[in-house]
Amino acid sequence: MVNRNDHAVVATGVGGVVVFGGGRFRDGYGQTVTSGRYLRAGERARRPQGALTQSA
């Protein structure tokens, strides 16, 4: 979730893509275009598919 002040922030980008700008969301946002998932406090993020792990 993003709390933004529309007078201070002109656009919101996620992963290098503008998802909110000019007072509106991009076409299809939340229906055909998604940008992630809600992460509750204390919940661990999932590792991206194909992410490499480091071994000691």
MOPAC internal coordinates of N, CA, C and O (Angstrom, degrees):
PM7 1SCF
backbone

  N    0.0000 0     0.00 0     0.00 0    0    0    0
  C    1.4429 1     0.00 0     0.00 0    1    0    0
  C    1.5162 1   108.45 1     0.00 0    2    1    0
  O    1.2310 1   121.35 1   -36.64 1    3    2    1
  N    1.2900 1   115.02 1   143.36 1    3    2    1
  C    1.4593 1   120.67 1  -179.77 1    5    3    2
  C    1.5181 1   108.63 1  -123.84 1    6    5    3
  O    1.2310 1   120.93 1   -58.10 1    7    6    5
  N    1.3236 1   115.84 1   121.90 1    7    6    5
  C    1.4637 1   120.51 1   171.90 1    9    7    6
  C    1.5148 1   106.33 1   -95.17 1   10    9    7
  O    1.2310 1   120.60 1   -61.29 1   11   10    9
  N    1.2993 1   116.45 1   118.71 1   11   10    9
  C    1.4573 1   118.91 1  -177.10 1   13   11   10
  C    1.5237 1   109.97 1  -128.39 1   14   13   11
  O    1.2310 1   121.60 1   -28.48 1   15   14   13
  N    1.2927 1   114.55 1   151.52 1   15   14   13
  C    1.4509 1   122.04 1   174.25 1   17   15   14
  C    1.5213 1   105.96 1  -102.29 1   18   17   15
  O    1.2310 1   119.83 1   -69.61 1   19   18   17
  N    1.3244 1   117.94 1   110.39 1   19   18   17
  C    1.4612 1   121.79 1  -175.84 1   21   19   18
  C    1.5248 1   113.28 1   -60.19 1   22   21   19
  O    1.2310 1   120.00 1   161.79 1   23   22   21
  N    1.3310 1   117.61 1   -18.21 1   23   22   21
  C    1.4584 1   120.29 1   178.33 1   25   23   22
  C    1.5274 1   111.17 1   -84.79 1   26   25   23
  O    1.2310 1   120.24 1   158.90 1   27   26   25
  N    1.3311 1   117.14 1   -21.10 1   27   26   25
  C    1.4641 1   120.83 1  -178.22 1   29   27   26
  C    1.5259 1   112.60 1  -105.09 1   30   29   27
  O    1.2310 1   120.15 1   150.16 1   31   30   29
  N    1.3198 1   117.33 1   -29.84 1   31   30   29
  C    1.4643 1   121.85 1  -176.34 1   33   31   30
  C    1.5193 1   108.70 1  -115.06 1   34   33   31
  O    1.2310 1   120.37 1   -58.54 1   35   34   33
  N    1.3196 1   116.90 1   121.46 1   35   34   33
  C    1.4662 1   120.07 1  -176.59 1   37   35   34
  C    1.5237 1   112.90 1   -90.07 1   38   37   35
  O    1.2310 1   120.08 1   160.32 1   39   38   37
  N    1.3409 1   117.45 1   -19.68 1   39   38   37
  C    1.4630 1   120.25 1  -179.93 1   41   39   38
  C    1.5204 1   109.70 1  -156.41 1   42   41   39
  O    1.2310 1   120.70 1   -25.37 1   43   42   41
  N    1.3311 1   116.27 1   154.63 1   43   42   41
  C    1.4537 1   122.60 1   175.04 1   45   43   42
  C    1.5188 1   107.73 1  -120.87 1   46   45   43
  O    1.2310 1   120.73 1   -55.71 1   47   46   45
  N    1.3350 1   116.22 1   124.29 1   47   46   45
  C    1.4580 1   121.05 1   179.40 1   49   47   46
  C    1.5156 1   110.63 1  -113.72 1   50   49   47
  O    1.2310 1   120.70 1   -36.23 1   51   50   49
  N    1.3244 1   116.28 1   143.77 1   51   50   49
  C    1.4574 1   122.28 1   176.89 1   53   51   50
  C    1.5215 1   107.14 1  -130.65 1   54   53   51
  O    1.2310 1   120.71 1   -58.70 1   55   54   53
  N    1.3186 1   116.25 1   121.30 1   55   54   53
  C    1.4553 1   120.19 1   179.26 1   57   55   54
  C    1.5176 1   113.36 1    60.75 1   58   57   55
  O    1.2310 1   120.49 1  -146.79 1   59   58   57
  N    1.3324 1   116.66 1    33.21 1   59   58   57
  C    1.4501 1   120.94 1   178.35 1   61   59   58
  C    1.5157 1   115.22 1    83.12 1   62   61   59
  O    1.2310 1   120.33 1  -173.96 1   63   62   61
  N    1.3388 1   116.97 1     6.04 1   63   62   61
  C    1.4642 1   121.33 1  -179.32 1   65   63   62
  C    1.5259 1   108.91 1  -119.53 1   66   65   63
  O    1.2310 1   120.01 1   -49.37 1   67   66   65
  N    1.3266 1   117.59 1   130.63 1   67   66   65
  C    1.4649 1   121.15 1   177.34 1   69   67   66
  C    1.5240 1   108.56 1   -73.31 1   70   69   67
  O    1.2310 1   120.64 1   -60.26 1   71   70   69
  N    1.3484 1   116.39 1   119.74 1   71   70   69
  C    1.4629 1   120.59 1   179.73 1   73   71   70
  C    1.5270 1   111.98 1  -105.03 1   74   73   71
  O    1.2310 1   120.33 1   161.68 1   75   74   73
  N    1.3344 1   116.97 1   -18.32 1   75   74   73
  C    1.4599 1   120.89 1   178.15 1   77   75   74
  C    1.5141 1   108.13 1  -143.99 1   78   77   75
  O    1.2310 1   120.67 1   -53.06 1   79   78   77
  N    1.3142 1   116.32 1   126.94 1   79   78   77
  C    1.4559 1   120.66 1   178.10 1   81   79   78
  C    1.5129 1   109.92 1  -164.63 1   82   81   79
  O    1.2310 1   120.69 1   -28.36 1   83   82   81
  N    1.3029 1   116.29 1   151.64 1   83   82   81
  C    1.4561 1   120.23 1   179.53 1   85   83   82
  C    1.5156 1   113.45 1    63.22 1   86   85   83
  O    1.2310 1   120.79 1  -153.16 1   87   86   85
  N    1.3478 1   116.09 1    26.84 1   87   86   85
  C    1.4621 1   119.87 1   177.61 1   89   87   86
  C    1.5151 1   115.18 1    82.77 1   90   89   87
  O    1.2310 1   119.81 1  -172.16 1   91   90   89
  N    1.3365 1   117.96 1     7.84 1   91   90   89
  C    1.4705 1   118.74 1   179.32 1   93   91   90
  C    1.5247 1   111.26 1  -150.05 1   94   93   91
  O    1.2310 1   121.72 1   -22.39 1   95   94   93
  N    1.3364 1   114.32 1   157.61 1   95   94   93
  C    1.4584 1   120.61 1   177.23 1   97   95   94
  C    1.5185 1   110.03 1   -77.45 1   98   97   95
  O    1.2310 1   120.49 1   -24.51 1   99   98   97
  N    1.3219 1   116.66 1   155.49 1   99   98   97
  C    1.4628 1   119.80 1   177.85 1  101   99   98
  C    1.5182 1   109.68 1   -66.07 1  102  101   99
  O    1.2310 1   120.38 1   -25.05 1  103  102  101
  N    1.3018 1   116.87 1   154.95 1  103  102  101
  C    1.4651 1   121.94 1  -179.11 1  105  103  102
  C    1.5238 1   110.56 1   -56.19 1  106  105  103
  O    1.2310 1   120.76 1   -47.20 1  107  106  105
  N    1.3250 1   116.15 1   132.80 1  107  106  105
  C    1.4552 1   122.21 1   177.25 1  109  107  106
  C    1.5074 1   115.30 1    82.23 1  110  109  107
  O    1.2310 1   119.76 1   177.34 1  111  110  109
  N    1.3335 1   118.07 1    -2.66 1  111  110  109
  C    1.4631 1   119.81 1  -176.88 1  113  111  110
  C    1.5251 1   110.80 1   -62.24 1  114  113  111
  O    1.2310 1   121.11 1   -49.41 1  115  114  113
  N    1.3316 1   115.48 1   130.59 1  115  114  113
  C    1.4592 1   121.54 1  -179.68 1  117  115  114
  C    1.5135 1   113.37 1    86.62 1  118  117  115
  O    1.2310 1   119.91 1   171.39 1  119  118  117
  N    1.3150 1   117.77 1    -8.61 1  119  118  117
  C    1.4682 1   121.52 1   179.17 1  121  119  118
  C    1.5214 1   109.78 1  -118.79 1  122  121  119
  O    1.2310 1   120.29 1   115.58 1  123  122  121
  N    1.3085 1   117.06 1   -64.42 1  123  122  121
  C    1.4629 1   120.26 1   177.93 1  125  123  122
  C    1.5224 1   111.55 1  -107.56 1  126  125  123
  O    1.2310 1   120.22 1   163.03 1  127  126  125
  N    1.3225 1   117.19 1   -16.97 1  127  126  125
  C    1.4621 1   122.27 1   178.21 1  129  127  126
  C    1.5185 1   107.62 1  -116.07 1  130  129  127
  O    1.2310 1   120.28 1   -57.05 1  131  130  129
  N    1.3239 1   117.08 1   122.95 1  131  130  129
  C    1.4626 1   120.88 1   178.67 1  133  131  130
  C    1.5222 1   109.03 1  -123.30 1  134  133  131
  O    1.2310 1   120.81 1   -14.35 1  135  134  133
  N    1.3226 1   116.06 1   165.65 1  135  134  133
  C    1.4624 1   119.25 1  -177.94 1  137  135  134
  C    1.5201 1   113.03 1  -137.46 1  138  137  135
  O    1.2310 1   119.48 1  -161.80 1  139  138  137
  N    1.2946 1   118.60 1    18.20 1  139  138  137
  C    1.4548 1   119.57 1   178.68 1  141  139  138
  C    1.5093 1   111.62 1   137.73 1  142  141  139
  O    1.2310 1   121.13 1    24.91 1  143  142  141
  N    1.3210 1   115.45 1  -155.09 1  143  142  141
  C    1.4596 1   120.34 1  -179.31 1  145  143  142
  C    1.5213 1   109.20 1  -142.22 1  146  145  143
  O    1.2310 1   121.02 1   -20.48 1  147  146  145
  N    1.3179 1   115.66 1   159.52 1  147  146  145
  C    1.4595 1   121.98 1   178.32 1  149  147  146
  C    1.5210 1   108.34 1   -73.99 1  150  149  147
  O    1.2310 1   119.88 1   -50.09 1  151  150  149
  N    1.3049 1   117.84 1   129.91 1  151  150  149
  C    1.4566 1   122.92 1  -179.50 1  153  151  150
  C    1.5230 1   108.27 1  -112.74 1  154  153  151
  O    1.2310 1   120.88 1   -70.62 1  155  154  153
  N    1.3370 1   115.92 1   109.38 1  155  154  153
  C    1.4671 1   120.83 1  -178.84 1  157  155  154
  C    1.5260 1   110.68 1   -68.29 1  158  157  155
  O    1.2310 1   120.86 1   -23.85 1  159  158  157
  N    1.3325 1   115.97 1   156.15 1  159  158  157
  C    1.4605 1   121.13 1   178.79 1  161  159  158
  C    1.5235 1   109.64 1   -56.59 1  162  161  159
  O    1.2310 1   120.40 1   -48.61 1  163  162  161
  N    1.3109 1   116.84 1   131.39 1  163  162  161
  C    1.4561 1   121.96 1   178.38 1  165  163  162
  C    1.5186 1   114.31 1    86.27 1  166  165  163
  O    1.2310 1   120.03 1   168.61 1  167  166  165
  N    1.3228 1   117.55 1   -11.39 1  167  166  165
  C    1.4627 1   120.75 1  -179.94 1  169  167  166
  C    1.5248 1   108.80 1   -79.64 1  170  169  167
  O    1.2310 1   120.84 1   -39.36 1  171  170  169
  N    1.3230 1   116.01 1   140.64 1  171  170  169
  C    1.4597 1   120.10 1  -179.80 1  173  171  170
  C    1.5211 1   109.67 1   -87.57 1  174  173  171
  O    1.2310 1   121.28 1   -40.14 1  175  174  173
  N    1.2997 1   115.16 1   139.86 1  175  174  173
  C    1.4619 1   120.62 1   178.10 1  177  175  174
  C    1.5234 1   109.69 1   -70.12 1  178  177  175
  O    1.2310 1   120.93 1   -35.77 1  179  178  177
  N    1.3325 1   115.82 1   144.23 1  179  178  177
  C    1.4587 1   120.08 1   174.63 1  181  179  178
  C    1.5155 1   108.99 1   -76.92 1  182  181  179
  O    1.2310 1   121.30 1   -32.33 1  183  182  181
  N    1.3046 1   115.12 1   147.67 1  183  182  181
  C    1.4561 1   119.74 1   174.91 1  185  183  182
  C    1.5194 1   108.95 1   -76.39 1  186  185  183
  O    1.2310 1   119.75 1   -42.52 1  187  186  185
  N    1.3164 1   118.07 1   137.48 1  187  186  185
  C    1.4667 1   119.62 1   178.57 1  189  187  186
  C    1.5256 1   110.98 1   -59.64 1  190  189  187
  O    1.2310 1   120.50 1   -32.32 1  191  190  189
  N    1.3213 1   116.64 1   147.68 1  191  190  189
  C    1.4535 1   119.98 1   177.98 1  193  191  190
  C    1.5149 1   109.22 1   -59.87 1  194  193  191
  O    1.2310 1   121.04 1   -43.35 1  195  194  193
  N    1.3197 1   115.62 1   136.65 1  195  194  193
  C    1.4507 1   120.39 1   179.07 1  197  195  194
  C    1.5176 1   113.93 1    81.33 1  198  197  195
  O    1.2310 1   120.04 1  -175.90 1  199  198  197
  N    1.3442 1   117.53 1     4.10 1  199  198  197
  C    1.4624 1   120.04 1   179.80 1  201  199  198
  C    1.5210 1   109.54 1   -70.33 1  202  201  199
  O    1.2310 1   121.05 1   -40.42 1  203  202  201
  N    1.3034 1   115.60 1   139.58 1  203  202  201
  C    1.4564 1   120.74 1   179.50 1  205  203  202
  C    1.5128 1   109.67 1   -86.22 1  206  205  203
  O    1.2310 1   120.84 1   -34.57 1  207  206  205
  N    1.3174 1   116.00 1   145.43 1  207  206  205
  C    1.4576 1   120.27 1   175.55 1  209  207  206
  C    1.5182 1   108.10 1  -107.69 1  210  209  207
  O    1.2310 1   120.83 1   -30.35 1  211  210  209
  N    1.3235 1   116.02 1   149.65 1  211  210  209
  C    1.4575 1   120.85 1   178.51 1  213  211  210
  C    1.5090 1   108.66 1   -95.71 1  214  213  211
  O    1.2310 1   120.41 1   -43.86 1  215  214  213
  N    1.3055 1   116.81 1   136.14 1  215  214  213
  C    1.4594 1   119.95 1   175.75 1  217  215  214
  C    1.5165 1   108.61 1  -109.21 1  218  217  215
  O    1.2310 1   121.26 1   -35.27 1  219  218  217
  N    1.3286 1   115.19 1   144.73 1  219  218  217
  C    1.4652 1   120.39 1  -175.49 1  221  219  218
  C    1.4960 1   112.36 1   -79.29 1  222  221  219
  O    1.2310 1   120.10 1   180.00 1  223  222  221

